Amino acid sequence: MNDTLLSSPLQGFTDFRFRNAFNNIFGGIDTFYAPYIRLNGNLAIKASYERDLLPENNVGLEVIPQIITNDAEEFLFVAKYVQQLGYKELNWNLGCPYPMVTKCGMGSGLISDPERIDNILNKVQEESDIIVSMKMRLGYENTEEILQVLPILEKYPIKNVAIHARIGKQLYKGGVHLDAFQECINHTSLKLYYNGDITSVTKFHEMQERFPSIDHWMIGRGLISDPFLPSMIKSNTTQYPKNKLELFKEFHDTLFQNYSESLSGSTHLLLKMYHLWEYFSVLFSNPHKALKKIKKAGSIKNYQAAIKDILDTERDLQ
């Protein structure tokens, strides 16, 4: 397969621990985008951001750092920082839909301000040689907003624009706007990547057929819900491996061990794993029942018993 598969950055999920475990056990992703760096006006890199991007924590992975900002000085500060770590590219997040971000005029909340986007890119181009790529939604209020931004982006050497085919106000609800994504293809010469609702091999093939000019595909929530998906796409198969449960258990146990070493206390660890299981549960025959067992665990011992029960039940159904 000549198409390129990319891991969309999901805040709180796709950190270096997840990326390494995923790549070692499943593979199929060509490039991982790191969750965004947010400075909030304070020109300092938090330790968690630093750990996530350290080269020694990403051996064997192609990783692209990301920033979320509406300030050129912050952009330049982070650009210099990631270049010191050896990165040549910085992805700018104009896609985050969450109100706590958009109400500050960042993420998808910035798409309606082409002039500010222009000013930031102009200053970055003048003062840095970092390669800039974009991660965007179609807009915040409506799908027309991005059409005002694309001509601005064309003024600069933007490497690519990954578009999640929703508007910010949707969050992750409702369907993707495929006609609006096609309008973007029609209205720009920029290199576009597609992102949004690639949740199965069949869905991927539908998108391939719908957008034959696209050869870079970004998978976000679908990758966490089904970590087998990228390798199955690459192998052009809808059949899961025969050792599916063993591979999933290895992945789960690796994450559990890594997070148990990095999070303080069982409460934080159980909450972290529960949020992962909100996605993982769909891999199982009875997602609601599986997630309910995880939620009720309450202790590490009970959690481990619940995992064993879920996997044993699934084996019995095979």
C-alpha positions as CSV (number, residue, x, y, z in Angstrom):
1,M,0.0,0.0,0.0
2,N,1.4,3.4,-1.0
3,D,-0.8,5.4,1.2
4,T,0.6,6.9,4.5
5,L,-1.1,6.4,7.8
6,L,-0.7,8.9,10.6
7,S,-1.6,8.9,14.2
8,S,-3.6,11.9,15.1
9,P,-2.6,13.5,18.5
10,L,-5.1,12.9,21.2
11,Q,-4.4,14.9,24.4
12,G,-4.1,12.6,27.4
13,F,-3.9,9.4,25.3
14,T,-1.1,9.3,22.6
15,D,1.9,10.1,24.7
16,F,5.3,8.4,24.2
17,R,4.3,5.5,26.4
18,F,1.3,4.8,24.2
19,R,3.2,5.4,21.0
20,N,6.0,3.0,21.9
21,A,3.7,0.2,23.1
22,F,1.5,0.6,20.0
23,N,4.4,0.6,17.5
24,N,6.1,-2.4,19.1
25,I,3.0,-4.6,19.3
26,F,0.8,-3.5,16.4
27,G,2.7,-1.2,13.9
28,G,1.1,0.2,10.8
29,I,1.5,3.9,11.7
30,D,4.1,5.7,9.6
31,T,4.2,9.0,11.6
32,F,3.0,9.9,15.1
33,Y,1.9,13.4,15.9
34,A,2.6,14.2,19.6
35,P,-0.1,15.9,21.7
36,Y,0.1,19.6,21.6
37,I,2.3,21.9,23.7
38,R,0.4,24.8,25.3
39,L,2.3,27.6,27.0
40,N,-0.5,30.0,28.2
41,G,1.8,33.0,27.9
42,N,4.6,31.4,30.1
43,L,7.6,30.8,27.9
44,A,8.7,27.6,29.7
45,I,8.3,24.0,28.7
46,K,6.6,21.8,31.2
47,A,8.4,18.6,32.3
48,S,5.6,16.4,30.9
49,Y,6.0,18.0,27.4
50,E,9.8,17.5,27.6
51,R,9.5,13.8,28.5
52,D,7.1,13.2,25.7
53,L,9.4,14.6,23.1
54,L,12.9,13.5,24.3
55,P,14.5,11.5,21.5
56,E,15.4,8.7,23.9
57,N,11.7,8.3,24.6
58,N,10.9,8.0,20.9
59,V,13.5,5.6,19.5
60,G,12.5,4.1,16.2
61,L,9.4,6.4,15.9
62,E,8.8,9.2,13.4
63,V,7.3,11.9,15.7
64,I,6.2,15.4,14.8
65,P,5.7,17.8,17.7
66,Q,2.6,20.0,17.9
67,I,1.8,23.4,19.3
68,I,-1.5,25.1,20.1
69,T,-1.2,28.9,20.3
70,N,-2.5,32.2,19.0
71,D,0.8,34.0,19.7
72,A,3.8,34.3,17.4
73,E,6.3,34.6,20.3
74,E,5.1,31.3,21.8
75,F,5.3,29.7,18.4
76,L,8.9,30.8,17.9
77,F,9.8,29.7,21.5
78,V,8.5,26.2,20.9
79,A,10.0,26.0,17.4
80,K,13.4,26.8,18.8
81,Y,12.9,24.3,21.6
82,V,11.9,21.3,19.4
83,Q,14.7,22.2,17.0
84,Q,17.2,21.8,19.9
85,L,15.8,18.3,20.4
86,G,16.5,17.5,16.7
87,Y,13.0,18.0,15.2
88,K,12.7,19.8,11.9
89,E,8.9,20.2,11.8
90,L,6.3,21.8,14.1
91,N,2.6,21.1,13.6
92,W,0.2,24.0,14.4
93,N,-3.1,22.9,16.0
94,L,-6.1,24.7,14.6
95,G,-8.3,21.8,15.2
96,C,-9.0,21.3,18.9
97,P,-12.7,21.7,19.5
98,Y,-13.0,21.9,23.2
99,P,-14.5,25.2,24.7
100,M,-11.7,25.7,27.2
101,V,-9.4,26.1,24.2
102,T,-11.6,27.7,21.6
103,K,-13.0,30.4,23.9
104,C,-9.3,31.6,24.2
105,G,-9.1,31.9,20.4
106,M,-7.0,28.8,20.0
107,G,-7.5,25.5,18.2
108,S,-10.5,25.6,15.9
109,G,-11.5,28.8,17.6
110,L,-8.8,30.6,15.6
111,I,-9.9,29.5,12.2
112,S,-12.3,32.5,12.0
113,D,-9.4,34.9,12.3
114,P,-7.4,34.6,9.0
115,E,-5.6,37.9,9.7
116,R,-4.2,36.7,13.0
117,I,-3.2,33.4,11.3
118,D,-1.5,35.4,8.6
119,N,0.4,37.6,11.1
120,I,1.7,34.6,13.1
121,L,2.9,32.7,10.0
122,N,4.5,35.8,8.6
123,K,6.6,36.3,11.8
124,V,7.5,32.6,12.1
125,Q,8.7,32.6,8.5
126,E,10.8,35.7,9.0
127,E,12.4,34.5,12.2
128,S,12.6,30.7,12.0
129,D,13.5,28.0,9.5
130,I,11.2,25.4,11.2
131,I,9.0,23.4,8.8
132,V,5.4,24.2,9.5
133,S,2.4,21.9,9.0
134,M,-1.2,22.4,10.1
135,K,-3.9,20.3,11.8
136,M,-7.3,21.9,11.3
137,R,-11.0,21.6,11.4
138,L,-13.3,22.9,8.6
139,G,-14.1,25.9,10.9
140,Y,-15.7,26.5,14.3
141,E,-19.1,27.8,13.5
142,N,-19.4,26.6,9.9
143,T,-17.5,24.8,7.1
144,E,-17.0,28.0,5.1
145,E,-14.4,29.4,7.5
146,I,-11.6,27.2,6.3
147,L,-12.1,28.5,2.7
148,Q,-11.0,31.9,4.0
149,V,-7.9,30.5,5.6
150,L,-6.6,28.3,2.8
151,P,-5.5,31.3,0.6
152,I,-3.6,32.7,3.5
153,L,-1.8,29.4,4.0
154,E,-0.8,29.3,0.4
155,K,1.3,32.4,0.9
156,Y,3.7,30.3,3.0
157,P,5.7,27.1,2.6
158,I,3.2,25.0,4.6
159,K,4.3,21.3,4.3
160,N,0.7,20.0,4.6
161,V,-2.7,20.6,6.1
162,A,-4.5,17.7,7.9
163,I,-8.2,18.5,8.0
164,H,-10.6,16.8,10.4
165,A,-13.8,17.0,8.5
166,R,-15.9,18.4,11.3
167,I,-16.5,21.9,12.7
168,G,-15.4,22.8,16.2
169,K,-18.9,23.2,17.5
170,Q,-19.6,19.5,16.8
171,L,-16.8,18.3,19.1
172,Y,-16.9,14.7,18.0
173,K,-20.7,14.5,17.5
174,G,-22.5,14.1,14.3
175,G,-21.1,13.0,10.9
176,V,-18.1,14.2,9.0
177,H,-18.7,16.8,6.2
178,L,-17.3,15.0,3.2
179,D,-18.6,17.5,0.6
180,A,-17.0,20.3,2.6
181,F,-13.7,18.5,2.6
182,Q,-14.0,18.0,-1.2
183,E,-14.5,21.8,-1.4
184,C,-11.1,22.2,0.3
185,I,-9.5,19.9,-2.3
186,N,-11.1,22.0,-5.0
187,H,-10.0,25.3,-3.6
188,T,-6.3,24.8,-2.8
189,S,-3.1,23.5,-4.2
190,L,-1.8,22.7,-0.6
191,K,-1.0,19.1,0.3
192,L,-4.1,17.9,2.2
193,Y,-4.4,15.0,4.6
194,Y,-7.8,13.5,5.6
195,N,-8.8,13.0,9.2
196,G,-12.2,11.9,10.6
197,D,-14.1,8.7,11.4
198,I,-11.7,6.2,9.9
199,T,-12.9,3.4,12.2
200,S,-12.6,0.3,10.1
201,V,-10.9,-1.1,7.0
202,T,-14.2,-0.8,5.1
203,K,-14.6,2.9,6.1
204,F,-11.0,3.5,5.0
205,H,-11.7,2.1,1.6
206,E,-14.9,4.2,1.3
207,M,-12.7,7.3,2.0
208,Q,-10.1,6.2,-0.5
209,E,-12.8,5.9,-3.1
210,R,-14.4,9.2,-2.2
211,F,-11.1,11.1,-2.3
212,P,-8.7,9.5,-4.8
213,S,-6.3,12.4,-4.7
214,I,-5.6,11.9,-1.0
215,D,-2.8,9.6,0.0
216,H,-2.2,10.6,3.7
217,W,-4.8,9.5,6.2
218,M,-4.9,10.5,9.9
219,I,-6.5,8.1,12.4
220,G,-7.4,9.4,15.9
221,R,-10.0,7.8,18.1
222,G,-10.3,4.8,15.7
223,L,-6.7,3.9,16.5
224,I,-7.4,3.7,20.2
225,S,-10.7,1.9,19.8
226,D,-9.1,-0.6,17.5
227,P,-5.3,-0.7,17.7
228,F,-5.3,-3.5,15.0
229,L,-6.8,-1.1,12.4
230,P,-3.6,0.5,10.9
231,S,-1.8,-2.8,10.3
232,M,-5.1,-4.3,8.9
233,I,-5.4,-1.4,6.5
234,K,-1.8,-1.8,5.5
235,S,-2.4,-5.6,4.9
236,N,-5.7,-4.9,3.2
237,T,-7.5,-7.4,5.3
238,T,-10.6,-7.3,7.5
239,Q,-9.5,-10.4,9.4
240,Y,-8.1,-9.9,12.9
241,P,-5.0,-12.0,13.8
242,K,-5.7,-15.3,15.4
243,N,-3.8,-14.2,18.5
244,K,-5.9,-11.0,18.8
245,L,-6.6,-11.4,22.5
246,E,-3.0,-12.2,23.3
247,L,-1.7,-9.1,21.5
248,F,-4.3,-6.9,23.1
249,K,-3.4,-8.3,26.5
250,E,0.3,-7.6,25.8
251,F,-0.6,-4.0,24.8
252,H,-2.8,-3.5,27.8
253,D,-0.3,-4.9,30.3
254,T,2.5,-2.8,28.8
255,L,0.4,0.4,29.2
256,F,-0.7,-0.6,32.7
257,Q,2.9,-1.2,33.8
258,N,4.2,2.0,32.2
259,Y,1.4,4.2,33.7
260,S,1.7,2.5,37.1
261,E,5.3,3.7,37.2
262,S,4.5,7.2,36.1
263,L,1.2,8.1,37.8
264,S,0.9,8.8,41.5
265,G,-1.4,6.4,43.3
266,S,-4.0,3.8,42.3
267,T,-6.8,6.4,41.9
268,H,-5.0,8.1,39.0
269,L,-3.9,4.8,37.5
270,L,-7.5,3.4,37.5
271,L,-8.9,6.6,36.1
272,K,-6.3,6.5,33.3
273,M,-7.1,2.9,32.4
274,Y,-10.9,3.6,32.6
275,H,-10.5,6.4,30.0
276,L,-8.6,4.0,27.8
277,W,-11.3,1.3,28.2
278,E,-13.9,3.8,27.1
279,Y,-12.3,3.1,23.7
280,F,-10.9,-0.4,24.2
281,S,-14.4,-1.8,25.2
282,V,-15.7,-1.6,21.6
283,L,-13.2,-4.4,20.7
284,F,-15.2,-6.8,22.8
285,S,-18.5,-8.6,22.2
286,N,-20.3,-6.7,25.0
287,P,-18.7,-3.3,25.2
288,H,-21.2,-2.0,27.8
289,K,-20.6,-4.9,30.1
290,A,-16.9,-4.8,29.8
291,L,-16.7,-1.1,30.6
292,K,-19.1,-1.5,33.5
293,K,-16.7,-4.1,35.0
294,I,-13.8,-1.7,34.7
295,K,-15.7,1.2,36.2
296,K,-16.8,-0.9,39.2
297,A,-13.3,-2.2,40.0
298,G,-12.3,0.4,42.6
299,S,-9.0,-1.2,43.4
300,I,-6.0,-2.5,41.5
301,K,-6.7,-6.1,42.6
302,N,-10.4,-5.8,41.4
303,Y,-9.2,-4.1,38.2
304,Q,-6.9,-7.0,37.4
305,A,-9.6,-9.5,38.1
306,A,-12.0,-7.6,35.8
307,I,-9.4,-7.7,33.0
308,K,-9.0,-11.5,33.4
309,D,-12.8,-11.9,33.4
310,I,-13.3,-9.8,30.3
311,L,-10.6,-11.7,28.4
312,D,-11.7,-15.1,29.6
313,T,-15.3,-14.3,28.6
314,E,-14.2,-13.2,25.2
315,R,-12.1,-16.4,24.6
316,D,-15.2,-18.5,25.6
317,L,-17.2,-16.7,22.9
318,Q,-14.6,-17.4,20.1
